[in-house]
Amino acid sequence: METPAKILYTKREAAQLLSISVRSLEYLIFSHQLPARRIGRRVLLHRDAVDQFARRDHAFIRSQGDTDA
């Protein structure tokens, strides 16, 4: 019997799927570029939201370390 596909991912799992760091994922959540939901103490991301974000055209995603020189 096959196990059903996950619907919600942890931050670590979502970051791995997107090939980014957990810190970068947290920035995307904080800046409302990627919706997340809190269930108890856990922050979870819906599979569809991660897929849609991965398929979006990202002209420029500013990381927290970037500054205007």
C-alpha positions, 0 to 999 in steps of 0.5 A: 500500500502506497503512502499518500503524498504529504500535503504540508511540509516543514520549513526544512523540507520546503527549503530542501525542495526549493534548494534554498537555505532554511534562513532564506525560506524564513525570509520568504515567509516573513516578507509574505512571498510564501504563505505558511501556517502555524499549527501549534509551535510548528510552521508548515507550508502547503505543498501547492504553495511551495509548487506555485512559488517554485514555478513563479518567475522571480526576477529578483529575490533579495536576500537579507544580507544584501545592501544597497551600496 
